[in-house]
Amino acid sequence: MDSTTHWLDEPRNVKLLWRGFLAVLALTVLAEFFVPLHPHFEVESIFGFHAWFGFAVCAGMIVAAKGLALLLKRADSYYGKSKDD
């Protein structure tokens, strides 16, 4: 295997990415002050609704995937022994 490290292996780069992602999120939420919204439902007129809704849906998909994994996953030996054993 190659012994070179990936740029994401350094914690300072990961921290920089997190800060960048949070800055973009903050800018998109603050853009609601300057962009006229045309909500179809009353709840859409709440400030930052789309950011919170996106976060909630993403978290819900993760919970649903974990629940599906409990139903669908098989044991490691499901297809028999591997050649490594």
LINNOR-V713771 format. One record per backbone hydrogen bond with DSSP energy under -0.5 kcal/mol. NH is the residue of the N-H (numbers start at 0). CO is the residue of the C=O. Records with the same first field share a line. If there is no record, write none. Layout:
# LINNOR-V713771
NH=CO  CO
This chain:
# LINNOR-V713771
8=5
9=6
12=9
13=9
14=10
15=11
16=12
17=13
18=14
19=15
20=16
21=17
22=18
23=19
24=20
25=21
26=22
27=23
28=24
29=25
30=26
31=28
32=29
33=30
34=30
35=33
43=40
44=41
45=42
48=45
51=47
52=48
53=49
54=50
55=51
56=52
57=53
58=54
59=55
60=56
61=57
62=58
63=59
64=60
65=61
66=62
67=63
68=64
69=65
70=66
71=67
72=68
77=74
79=76
84=81
